[in-house]
Each structure stands twice: as structure tokens, then as C-alpha cells.
Amino acid sequence: MIQRNSLRVLSLYEGFFSGGARVLHSTVVAGLHQGGRQQHSVLSLHHEVRREATLQRMEDDPRYRALRAAGVRIGSLGRSTDAGHDPRTFTETELAAAVRQAESSHVVLSLKEQPLRLVNQDAFPNRPVIACLHRSDPEHQGDALGDLLTAADRGRLAAVVCCAESTRDAYREAGVPSDLLRVVPNGINLARFRPVQGARRLALRGAAGVPSDATVVVYAARYDEMKNPELFLQSARTFLELEPNGHVLMCGAGMTSANPALQDDLARIFGDRPDLLAHVDLLGVRHDMELIYATADVVALTSTFGEAAPLCLIEGSMCGAVPVTTPVGDAPSIVDRIGFVTSFDPAEIAATWIEAAARREELESARTAVRPRFSHIRMIAGYSTIIERTHREAALKPLRV
């Protein structure tokens, strides 16, 4: 139950669409709101966003539905990325709507740095702002780094929550004041993401059309340069050439036959081996990833840059798959003792998938031992502490305008 005089917190989202940052932030918002000490609401700049060849509507998003189910009030400025709005300007009506919601809040959270272009508008109320960052490549975020630095320079930015050490280090190097940076590691619901054994695992494989004796590699990523899907596909071809029982599942936005760019990649890499391509399933955006991971032997990441604390590695490993990753962000520390780190060589990646699958049962005790480290309860508590401290400090020391 929400306490009458609870701390009111407004989160700003660019939009509701598939991605780990939205999953994590929505978990935090729902958890804190239901905890009773804080009353949370969300304002989304867009009501629909086109990403990876898919138009994703706010009301269809599982994060939206989960927040609503938790009692979180959600509003939108009504924008669509397909409408051609100038992302850096806002109408008087849009600003008025944002101002009303911010004025009724004690603290504002910005999911990633992009919504800070709204916070930096002169009309935006003087409220302490906490930016929540989930990448390690500030220079690849367009104008967003400039918006973050402007917010810090103007005194609007009270704190920056980084989901990984690599995030903190990258943004400190990019010019964000060190005293603003806090690290709260990513966490997941361990009751949802857990191993499945024996007959249940075989039943899940059967439902997914995966042979019971297959060596299964899952790739959960959006179709984006950062995720390096071409490297994954090159590695997948080599893996399927080496492993007769190999099977590959590709999940995420743009991982469907409707994506022409992905179709081009598949034709180029597998064009002469349709027999191997038959062992690659394109599943697109899935809302039951715990079941997909539970069928897998390996969860793979082939990203080149930008990663911080990749959610797929945490979720997949906690469901019993062995994580295999390239050396990006905090991924090496996440898979320490429970998985493998490779170079960017497709042959090495494919060979490591095979080794990882063979050692899956051997690594089970290590995965069990690290489970508490990845609890979402710890993550939510970390955010709560920073929000409450920010509110107290703001009351004692008003922000500059």
C-alpha cells in the first residue's frame, strides 16, 4: 500500500520498446512503488517507437503492462518516431504536460540520457534529476552525452546511476563529474529465471521444436551494429559445421524473416549451406525468455562495443545455460567462474560454444553459488538508497537553475 506522504518519483522514458534497460528500470520502478515508501509514475516521450524494423506501441509492451499491474501511473507526450517530430524541440502542450508531472514529484529519474533534452528545457521544474545509464559508449549516443553534460553543468543533475563499473569509468572519462557517479549492478527476478531439469527441460525443447539431444545456443539481442549479429552468424555457421546436433535460436527485435538486413546476412553467410540454415530459428521478440533460456546449453553474446552489464548473460546463466561472451563492458566479470570469454574470431567463438555446452553440468554448482549476487532485490535496494539520499540532500541544498 502506498503511504500518503511517500516520496514521489517520476521516471522519464524515451519510449516503451524491447531492450534490457527498460526491463531493468521497470523492475526497479515496480518494486519501489509496491514497497510503499515511494510513489512512482512514468512519463514516456513517445507512445510508439520504430526500432529494428518493428513499430512498437507503448500499450503492447510487457513492461508497460507490468507497471500498470503494479499500480504505476503512466502517461505519454503522444509522440511517434514515424511522425517526423524534431526530437530536440517540444511544443507548448508537450512542455505543459511534462511540467505538470514533474512539479508533482520530488525526484525525477531519466532512463538513459536521451530524455535529458526535456529536462534541460528552461520551463522544466527545478527538481533533482537522477540519470540511469546502461551503456559503456557515451560517444556513440548522438547528442545524448551533450545533454547529460549540460544537465550536470546547470546543476540539474543530482546523481548518475551506472549499471556497471565499465559504465561509470566511460562516463567519468567523458567528463561527467566523478562525485555524481554511483554503481548499482543489474539484477533479475531469480524466482522467474531459474534452471529447469529433466522431463520439464525436454518438454520445453519439444514445444520449441528443438531436438531433445541438440546442442542449443541462444542469442538474445536486437538487430543492431553494437550487438554484431554478423559475427554471431559467422560463428553460428562454423558451430553448425562442427556440431552435427547443433541448433541456434535467435531472439530479439529485428531477429525475424521480416527484417531485410538480417535476410541479407543469412543469404550471404549461409547461402551455400541451406542444410545448416535449417538449424537456425528466428524467434523475434519473446516475452517468455526464461523458457527459451531453459532449453539452451549456451547463451551467447558477440557485441563489439557499448555493453555494460548484459542482461542476457545474467538471465541465461541463471536459467542453466553457460554464458559465452566477447570482452565488452562488465561481461567478463559477470561470467567469471560460470562461463567463457572469447576474442572476436568466429572459429574461436564456435569452438568455445561447443566446449561450454560440454561443461554445462560441470559448472552447475558454480552457477548456483553466484545466484544471490544477481538478485533484483539488491538492485532495487540500491536505487532506493540513492533516490532517498538525493531527496534529502536536495532539501538541504537547492539545485542551481
FINUSE-163705 format. One line per 4 residues: their letters; for each residue x negated, y negated, z of C-alpha. Coordinates in Angstrom, 2 decimals, m for minus. Each point is the difference from the previous one (the first is absolute). Example, Ala and Ser with C-alpha at 12.3 -4.5 7.8 and 13.67 -1.06 7.14 Angstrom:
as> m12.30,4.50,7.80; m1.37,m3.44,m0.66
END
This chain:
miqr> 0.00,0.00,0.00; m1.31,m3.46,m0.92; m0.52,m2.23,3.04; 1.79,m3.33,m0.15
nslr> m3.13,m2.13,0.39; m2.36,2.25,m1.94; m2.82,m1.29,m2.15; 1.31,m0.67,m3.53
vlsl> m2.28,0.97,m2.87; 0.54,m0.60,m3.74; m1.88,2.11,m2.57; m0.51,m1.34,m3.52
yegf> m0.12,2.60,m2.79; m0.87,m0.62,m3.63; 2.63,2.63,m0.74; 1.09,3.53,0.76
fsgg> m1.82,2.46,m2.24; m1.97,3.21,0.25; m3.30,m0.29,1.83; m1.81,0.87,3.19
arvl> m0.14,m3.55,1.37; 3.80,m0.29,m0.02; 0.35,3.44,1.59; m2.33,m0.93,2.84
hstv> 1.35,m3.49,0.62; 3.60,1.20,m0.05; m0.92,2.70,2.53; m1.43,m2.69,2.26
vagl> 3.01,m2.30,m0.38; 2.54,2.76,0.66; m1.95,1.32,2.97; m0.41,m3.38,1.65
hqgg> 3.60,m1.01,m0.65; 1.35,3.18,1.53; m2.37,m0.38,2.94; 2.15,m2.87,1.24
rqqh> m2.64,m2.55,1.00; m0.18,m1.53,m3.47; 2.77,m0.85,m2.46; m1.17,0.38,m3.59
svls> 1.39,m1.17,m3.33; m1.31,0.10,m3.56; 0.12,m2.52,m2.85; m0.89,1.38,m3.42
lhhe> m1.06,m2.47,m2.70; 1.31,2.32,m2.72; 3.08,2.20,m0.09; m1.49,2.05,m2.85
vrre> m3.56,0.52,m1.18; m1.39,1.65,m3.11; m3.06,2.05,0.83; m1.72,2.78,m1.95
atlq> 2.65,m0.08,m2.74; 2.82,0.39,2.55; 2.56,m2.61,1.12; 0.43,0.58,3.75
rmed> 3.05,m1.54,1.69; m0.08,m0.97,3.64; 3.19,1.86,0.94; m1.31,3.24,m1.53
dpry> m3.23,0.00,1.96; m0.23,2.49,2.89; m1.88,m2.54,2.12; 2.91,m2.42,m0.41
ralr> 2.49,2.68,1.01; m2.11,1.09,2.97; m0.28,m3.56,1.28; 3.72,m0.56,m0.36
aagv> 0.66,3.24,1.84; m2.23,m1.26,2.82; 2.12,m3.16,0.27; m2.50,m2.36,m1.63
rigs> 1.58,m2.95,m1.82; m1.30,m0.33,m3.59; 0.42,m2.95,m2.34; m1.37,m0.91,m3.42
lgrs> m0.73,m3.11,m2.02; 1.62,1.89,m2.88; m2.92,m0.12,m2.41; m0.75,2.58,m2.69
tdag> m3.39,0.47,m1.60; 1.84,0.52,m3.30; 1.55,m3.48,0.17; m3.23,m1.85,m0.69
hdpr> m0.10,m2.09,3.20; m3.16,m1.99,0.64; m1.32,1.93,3.02; m1.64,m3.09,1.48
tfte> 3.00,m2.30,0.09; 3.24,0.23,1.94; 3.33,m1.70,m0.52; 1.58,m2.17,2.67
tela> 2.56,2.73,0.60; m2.68,2.66,0.45; m2.00,m2.20,2.38; 3.08,m0.84,2.02
aavr> 0.79,3.70,0.43; m3.58,0.76,1.07; m0.10,m2.95,2.39; 3.22,1.10,1.73
qaes> m1.35,3.46,0.68; m3.45,m1.20,1.10; 1.43,m2.63,2.32; 1.96,2.67,1.87
shvv> m3.17,2.07,0.54; m2.87,m0.31,2.45; m2.61,1.74,m2.17; m0.27,0.66,m3.75
lslk> m1.70,3.07,m1.48; m1.14,0.01,m3.62; m0.21,3.47,m1.59; m3.27,m0.44,m1.87
eqpl> m1.16,m3.46,m0.99; 2.26,m0.67,m3.00; 2.99,m1.40,1.98; m2.29,m2.65,1.51
rlvn> 0.67,m2.18,m3.04; 3.42,m0.50,1.59; m1.45,m0.60,3.46; m2.31,m2.69,m1.42
qdaf> 2.90,m2.08,m1.31; 0.24,m3.32,1.88; 3.62,0.69,0.89; m0.78,3.32,1.71
pnrp> 0.43,m0.27,3.78; m2.92,m0.16,2.39; m0.06,3.58,1.24; m3.01,2.20,0.80
viac> m0.61,2.29,m2.98; m1.64,3.43,0.07; m1.19,1.36,m3.35; 0.03,3.81,m0.22
lhrs> m2.59,1.24,m2.49; m0.28,3.45,m1.58; m2.75,m0.27,m2.64; m3.76,m0.45,m0.10
dpeh> m0.27,m2.04,m3.20; 0.96,m3.63,0.72; m1.52,m1.19,m3.26; 2.37,2.22,m2.05
qgda> 3.18,m1.54,1.43; 0.42,m2.92,m2.39; 0.86,m3.23,1.83; 0.80,1.84,3.21
lgdl> m3.43,m0.43,1.60; 0.24,m3.73,m0.59; 3.40,m0.04,1.69; m1.43,1.90,2.97
ltaa> m2.93,m2.40,0.36; 2.31,m3.01,m0.37; 2.26,1.32,2.77; m3.05,0.48,2.22
drgr> m1.39,m3.46,m0.79; 3.34,m1.69,0.71; 0.31,1.76,3.34; 3.10,1.93,m0.99
laav> m1.79,3.34,0.27; m0.13,1.21,3.59; m1.35,3.52,m0.62; m0.76,2.54,m2.71
vcca> 0.77,3.68,0.58; m2.26,2.27,m2.06; 0.92,3.65,m0.43; m3.64,1.05,m0.33
estr> m3.54,m1.01,0.87; m0.71,m0.40,m3.70; 2.87,m2.50,m0.26; m1.35,m2.07,2.87
dayr> m3.52,0.00,m1.42; 1.11,m0.94,m3.52; 2.19,m2.90,1.08; m2.59,m1.29,2.44
eagv> m2.50,m0.05,m2.85; 2.60,m1.80,m2.15; 0.18,m2.85,2.50; 2.77,0.85,2.44
psdl> m1.09,m1.10,3.51; m1.19,2.97,2.03; 1.94,m1.02,3.08; 3.28,0.52,m1.88
lrvv> m0.73,3.56,m1.09; 1.41,2.97,1.93; m0.07,3.70,m0.97; 3.02,2.24,0.59
pngi> m0.53,3.40,m1.70; 2.78,1.50,m2.07; 2.24,2.61,1.57; 2.76,2.37,m1.06
nlar> 2.94,1.82,1.56; m1.62,3.26,1.00; 3.37,1.64,0.58; 0.77,m0.49,m3.69
frpv> m3.44,0.69,m1.45; m0.97,3.39,1.39; m1.26,3.30,m1.40; 2.36,2.63,m1.35
qgar> m1.10,3.62,0.06; 0.98,3.44,m1.25; 3.40,0.58,m1.56; 1.00,m3.66,0.29
rlal> m3.03,m1.09,m2.02; 0.71,2.62,m2.66; 3.64,m1.12,m0.16; m1.08,m3.61,m0.56
rgaa> m2.30,1.09,m2.79; 2.78,1.98,m1.59; 2.35,m2.99,0.17; m2.67,m2.15,m1.66
gvps> m0.59,2.57,m2.77; m3.54,0.67,1.24; m1.30,3.60,m0.03; m0.47,1.44,3.47
datv> m3.67,0.82,m0.67; m0.89,m3.29,m1.72; m2.82,m2.29,1.13; 1.92,m3.28,0.21
vvya> m1.47,m3.51,m0.17; 2.29,m2.94,0.76; m0.72,m3.52,m1.24; 2.20,m2.64,1.64
aryd> m0.72,m3.40,m1.55; 1.58,m2.64,m2.17; m1.20,m0.33,m3.59; m2.50,m2.79,0.52
emkn> m3.61,m0.74,m0.92; m0.94,m0.01,3.68; 1.17,3.61,0.39; m2.01,1.09,m3.08
pelf> 2.55,2.49,m1.38; m2.29,0.68,m2.98; m2.71,1.33,2.31; 2.59,2.16,1.72
lqsa> 1.20,1.44,m3.31; m3.55,0.68,m1.18; m0.66,1.79,3.29; 3.31,1.86,m0.30
rtfl> m0.94,1.33,m3.43; m3.30,1.34,1.30; 1.72,1.45,3.06; 2.59,1.81,m2.11
elep> m2.73,1.35,m2.29; m1.85,1.41,3.01; 2.98,1.14,2.08; 2.37,2.38,m1.86
nghv> 2.63,m0.38,2.73; m0.35,m3.75,0.19; 3.03,m2.30,0.14; 0.15,m3.79,0.16
lmcg> 2.82,m2.20,1.36; m0.07,m3.74,m0.79; 2.26,m2.25,2.08; 0.53,m3.75,0.13
agmt> 1.27,m2.96,m1.97; m0.85,0.42,m3.67; m0.84,3.70,0.35; 2.75,1.04,m2.42
sanp> 0.38,0.79,m3.67; 1.74,m3.37,m0.37; m3.33,m1.78,0.49; m1.59,m0.38,m3.47
alqd> m3.43,m0.76,1.43; 0.00,3.25,1.96; 1.20,1.88,m3.05; m2.94,m1.43,m1.96
dlar> m2.39,1.16,2.73; 1.45,3.50,m0.02; m0.18,0.24,m3.79; m3.61,m1.16,m0.05
ifgd> m1.20,2.23,2.84; 2.15,3.11,m0.51; 0.87,m0.31,m3.70; m2.01,3.07,m1.01
rpdl> 1.09,2.04,3.05; 3.81,0.02,0.29; m0.35,3.20,2.00; m1.77,m1.93,2.75
lahv> 2.44,m2.91,m0.20; 2.80,2.46,0.76; m1.45,0.21,3.51; 0.38,m3.76,0.61
dllg> 3.34,m1.16,1.42; 1.00,m3.67,m0.09; 2.28,m0.65,2.97; 0.18,m3.80,0.10
vrhd> 1.11,m1.78,3.17; 0.99,2.51,2.67; 1.64,m0.65,3.34; m0.81,3.45,1.39
meli> m3.78,m0.15,m0.11; m0.29,2.05,3.19; 1.45,2.94,m1.96; m2.27,m0.59,m2.99
yata> m3.09,m0.15,2.21; 1.10,3.15,1.83; m0.26,1.96,m3.27; m3.53,m1.25,m0.68
dvva> m3.47,1.33,0.67; m1.70,m3.31,m0.82; 1.04,m3.65,0.07; m2.19,m1.99,m2.39
ltst> m1.00,m3.65,m0.30; m2.13,m1.28,m2.89; 0.20,m3.76,0.57; m2.82,m2.26,m1.12
fgea> 0.62,m3.09,2.14; 2.52,m1.75,2.22; 0.87,2.81,2.39; 0.00,m0.64,3.74
aplc> 1.51,2.91,1.96; 1.80,2.04,m2.69; 3.31,1.30,1.30; 0.01,3.03,m2.31
lieg> m3.12,1.40,1.66; 1.52,m0.32,3.46; 3.43,1.35,m0.91; m1.34,2.80,m2.17
smcg> m2.55,1.23,2.52; 2.51,m0.07,2.85; 2.23,2.25,m2.13; m2.80,2.53,m0.36
avpv> m1.69,m1.01,m3.27; m3.75,m0.62,m0.13; m0.77,m3.63,m0.93; m2.58,m0.59,m2.74
ttpv> m0.84,m3.62,m0.76; m2.39,m2.27,m1.81; m2.07,m2.32,2.28; 2.38,m2.96,0.24
gdap> 1.07,m2.09,3.00; 0.38,1.93,3.24; 0.81,3.22,m1.86; m3.30,1.71,0.96
sivd> 0.64,m0.55,3.72; 3.62,1.17,m0.37; m1.05,3.34,m1.49; m2.98,0.46,2.28
rigf> m0.05,3.64,1.28; 3.27,0.86,m1.78; m0.80,m0.61,m3.66; m2.53,m0.96,m2.65
vtsf> m1.46,m3.11,m1.66; m1.16,0.19,m3.61; m1.67,m2.21,m2.56; 1.92,m1.24,m3.04
dpae> m1.09,2.96,m2.12; 2.96,2.08,m1.27; m1.96,3.26,0.13; m0.99,m0.57,3.63
iaat> 3.56,m0.99,0.93; 1.49,3.12,m1.62; m2.53,2.29,1.67; 0.68,m1.63,3.36
wiea> 3.76,0.53,m0.40; m0.66,3.71,m0.46; m2.30,0.12,3.03; 2.46,m1.98,2.10
aarr> 2.88,2.32,m0.88; m2.11,3.03,0.91; m0.75,m1.53,3.41; 3.49,m1.24,0.82
eele> 0.68,2.54,2.75; m3.51,m0.39,1.39; 0.61,m3.74,0.52; 3.40,0.43,1.66
sart> m1.29,m0.35,3.57; m1.87,m3.20,m0.89; 3.17,m1.49,m1.52; 1.94,0.89,3.13
avrp> m2.61,m1.62,2.23; 0.15,m3.38,m1.78; 3.80,m0.26,m0.22; 0.40,m2.37,3.00
rfsh> m2.36,m2.46,m1.68; 2.50,m0.54,m2.81; 3.16,m0.51,2.09; 2.26,m2.88,m1.07
irmi> 0.69,m0.64,3.70; m3.53,m1.33,0.39; 0.40,m2.17,m3.09; 3.28,m1.51,1.22
agys> m1.50,m0.71,3.43; m2.95,m1.77,m1.63; 2.27,m2.28,m2.03; 2.17,m0.70,3.03
tiie> m3.00,m1.15,2.03; m1.19,m2.38,m2.72; 3.47,m1.46,m0.60; 0.63,m0.64,3.69
rthr> m3.46,m1.48,0.54; 0.44,m2.25,m3.03; 3.31,m1.25,1.37; m1.48,m0.75,3.42
eaal> m3.01,m1.80,m1.44; 2.15,m2.05,m2.37; 2.11,m1.20,2.91; m3.13,m1.24,1.76
kplr> m1.73,m1.42,m3.09; 2.31,m1.35,m2.74; m1.17,0.67,m3.54; m1.21,m2.81,m2.25
v> 2.28,m1.15,m2.81
END
